[in-house]
């Protein structure tokens, strides 16, 4: 949530202000922790053009490669090999 964080208006009820603090804490924790990648089989990859610069897990990755990145045209394993 960047810089100032999530703030409820000063006139908001206490429960809403507490909720805003909890959402802010949850968001910060998500940014610090490991990120989960969506997994796809090689035959069910989403369109690379719809997800430029996205990372995905490849459930049935070839040669023990299980992460791919889209360049906006195609999916590539991190070593540059096409999925």
N, C-alpha and C positions, 0 to 999 in steps of 0.2 A: 504494500500500500504506500510505499514511498514516503519520504520526508515527514510530513506532519502527522500521518497516520489517520485512522478512521476515528471520527469524532461525531458523537450525537449532539444535536443542538442543546444548549444549556437549559432550555425549557423542556427537554424531553424527560419522560418519566425515568426513574432510577433504573428500572429493569432494562430499558432501552440503552442507557448509557453503559450498563454492565455488559449487555450483549455486544455492543460496539467494541468494548475492551477485549472481550473473549475472541471476537472475530479477528481483531488486530493481532492478538497473541497467536492464534492458530495460523494466520497468514505468515507471520514471521517464522514460526516453527517449520512450516512447509518449505520456505525458502532456504532454510539451513540444512534440512535433511536430504537424504537421497531422493532422487526423483525417479518415479516409476514410469517406464516407457510402455506404451500400448504395444501389444504383440500381434504380429500377423504372420501367416504362412507366406512363403514366397509366391504362391499362386493367388493370394488374396490381399496383396499390398494395395493401399489406397493410391489414388492417382498422385504421382509426384508433383504434378503441376498445381494441385490443390494444396500442397503442403511444402512450399520451398523452405529449405534450411531446417526442416523438422527431423528429429531423430525418432526411430522406431526400433523395437526389438523384433528380430526375425526368428520366429519359433523354430523353424527348420533350416536355419542358416547353414550354408555349405562350408566345409572346411573349418568347423568350429568358430565361424564368424556369426555373431548374433546381434549386431547393432548395425543399422543402416541410416544414411542421411540422404535427404532429397536435395538435388541441386536445382529443383524447379522443372526438370525435364525427366529425370530418371532417378532411381534409388541406387546407391552405391554403398558397399561395405566400407568401413573406415580405412581399409587399405587401398581403396580406389577401384576395387573390382566391382563390376556391375552385379546387382542382385539378380 
